[in-house]
Amino acid sequence: MPDRSYLDWPFLEDRHRDRARLLDAWAAGIGPIDHDDTDATCRDLVARLGADGWLEATAADPADPRPLDVRALCLSRETLARHDGLMDFAFAMQGLGTGALSLFGTPDQQAEWLPLTRAGKAISAFALTEPRSGSDVANSTMTATDDGDAWVLDGEKTWISNGGIADVYTLFARTGEGAGARGLSAFVVPADTPGLSIAERLDTIAPHPLATLRFDGARLPKSALLGQPGQGFKIAMSVLDVFRTTVAAAGLGFARRALDETLARVTAREVQGKPLSELQLVQGHIADMALRVDASALLVYRAAWAKDSGAPRVSREAAMAKLHATDEAQKVIDAAVQLHGGDGVRSGAVVERLYREIRALRIYEGASDVQKVIIARQTLDAAAAAG
């Protein structure tokens, strides 16, 4: 039986524990996941998650706009990632794609899109990255020009998750109120906007719907603006402040699955008439894996609890959680592959799939090195303020 003792930690409430157990049972009942046709699979998973109510946690309820429950988001991603990476992806993108709407949308914007995305009837996406500005968001060059009664979009976005299958994009473009980060704004962009096209579909080692979007004179009504002009960087960082912690939770879910698979392997596999688990070297690997999993879980749920408890920003805590959980998950999964021997690199094996899936989490929503910069800057600033 996989370890579930962490559900009793004081970071969580009974409603979180109930959600984790029920979602675990739901995910276990979903049939084999098709990883070949990811577009169709993600559409199907979003529809199923929505129909059964699981997507309600991904966005504010327009009729009752309480803050997002970050612990519920994290438990959901951890649980789904432990079952299958595409399950996690389908859930996560509904939250990331509409995070700005939940936090900054007008009542009309929220009423138009959030009931659809929460029900799984519309797919959302978050369009921030550009070909020449990945982690350096302040240097985005895509423009949104004020043309009287409309905004006109020109430029490209790339590595956009759900690109090509999304119904709505939260997009960030330069409106020119100031240099760098001060000149970005956020917009709600329906996928059928004239002038928006899919320039390229992108393939990766762990297949997901990804695309480059091109905008050639795409016109949006003035009502498409999210928040105020020049507020885009603040909006993007506020969204990442919430959802970066959930990326850590997904990494934690992958690591838990790798540990579970390894425990089953080393207790069943024999060498010279004895289970692998009796070898001290194997026990050393198991100890390292268990330590990495628990340390990651503590950082993940500390960050989520802090945000849910009213902390205005948890950038440092979220960065620590994402950096540690995703980097350590890579080590846990690598150890799992090693302890599986030849079966660990067999195409289609669980730990082989995990080995491919974990790598992207150390890059998207802020690469590991970016998280180190955030942690260092905030630690130095805190020391200076205290001194």
Buried (B, 14 or more C-beta within 10 A) or exposed (E): EEEEEBBEBEBBBEEBBEBBBBBBEBBEEBEEBEBEEBBEBBBBBBBBBBEEEBBBBBBBEBEEBEEBBBBBBBBBBBBBBBBBBBBBBBBBBBBBBBBBBBBBBBEEBBEBBBBBBBBBBBBBBBBBBBEEBBEEBEEBEBBBBBEEEBBBBBBBBBBBBBBBBBBBBBBBBBBBBEEEBBBBBBBBBBBEBEBBEBEBEBEEEBBBBBBBBBBEEBBBEEEBBBBEBBBBBBBBBBBBBBBBBBBBBBBBBBBBBBBBBBBEBBEEBEEEEEBBBEBEEBEEBBEBBBEBBBEBBBBBBBBBBBBBEEEEEBBBBBBBBBBBBBBBBBBBBBBBBBBBEEBBEEEEBBBBBBBBBBBBBBBBBBBBEBBEEBBEEBEEEEEEEEE
